[in-house]
Amino acid sequence: MQNSQYEQEYKKKVIDFFDSRTSYDNNYTIYRALPLLDLVQLQKGQKVLDMATGTGIIAIAVAKIIGSQGKVTGVDFSSGMLNQAQQKIEELGLQNIELIEADAEYIDFNDESFDVILCSTAIVYFKDILAALRKWYRFLKPGGVISFSCCSEQSCEAPLIIEICGKHNIFLKNINEPTGTSEKCHHLLAEAGFQNIEVKTQQLGFYRNLEQAKEWNGGWFHPRENPLLEVSSEQMAELKEEYRQKIEAEATEQGAWYENLTFFVTARKTT
């Protein structure tokens, strides 16, 4: 499959996935997003860009802090997510948020347009993370701050799926790999021109119901390739069964552990 065709299909898959999440907001999604706000120390009147804003969890919280003289611009390509965000914004009567339906990876803004740029848990979906960071550097005013969150390479279901598929000579790349360690986050930001880089780590893992944890739909998100698209239905059934067995074997009385070591990253444009 050609790269451009794969990217189009991948983006559609991501959009469909998030469009389907009609009850996205919960304690977990809120709890993992809001720590970014503690790191950037928002001020009244600032201009803030929230990339991959989703249902507006961060954008709405920001809007309340920066006040009527400030402005939040939230970008996302999921109309379903943005509809949820817009409904909340209208219910709260907020006037300082603009939502834009667009691909956060490719949207452009004027140089030095924002004081702060935020991106919660979505940066790994971008095909070229370094290119995105360089654009965000350009969008920031001198002294501006960027903050994003991402998961470790060992988080979520990816390591187990990679392990099982590897035994069948199906070699998958982990979507969390580019930002999967503190060192990698630091290196990417430094290469993009940022300084004063800080990475804070927090374990957001939890135990899941075993029956729910055992169910893998065979899906795989990666912005550049997905070898599972070439797998036969018979082989996919075999992979799913191995996955179920592995989850069951590793479960405890509390359920199946869902690893989610999260990095909360900040950096500054100093010039």
Number of C-alpha atoms within 10 A of each C-alpha: 8 6 11 10 9 15 17 11 13 20 19 14 15 17 18 14 12 18 19 13 12 12 9 17 15 8 8 12 13 13 12 18 18 16 17 20 15 8 18 19 10 17 14 15 15 20 23 27 27 25 26 27 28 28 28 26 20 23 28 21 13 26 25 16 16 19 17 15 11 19 22 27 19 28 25 24 22 23 18 19 24 23 17 18 21 18 13 16 20 10 9 11 9 16 14 20 22 15 19 18 16 17 17 21 22 10 14 13 12 9 13 14 17 25 21 25 23 26 23 23 18 16 23 21 19 19 16 14 18 17 15 18 21 16 18 27 25 20 21 26 20 16 12 22 28 27 23 24 25 27 27 20 19 17 21 17 17 17 15 15 21 15 14 17 19 12 10 10 8 15 16 19 17 20 22 21 14 18 22 21 21 19 10 13 22 21 16 18 23 16 12 20 17 23 17 13 18 16 18 12 16 13 14 15 15 13 15 15 12 18 12 10 19 20 13 15 9 15 9 21 17 20 21 16 17 17 13 16 12 9 13 10 10 8 12 17 14 12 20 19 15 16 23 17 12 15 21 16 10 10 17 12 7 11 18 21 18 15 17 19 19 24 23 23 24 25 24 23 21 14 10
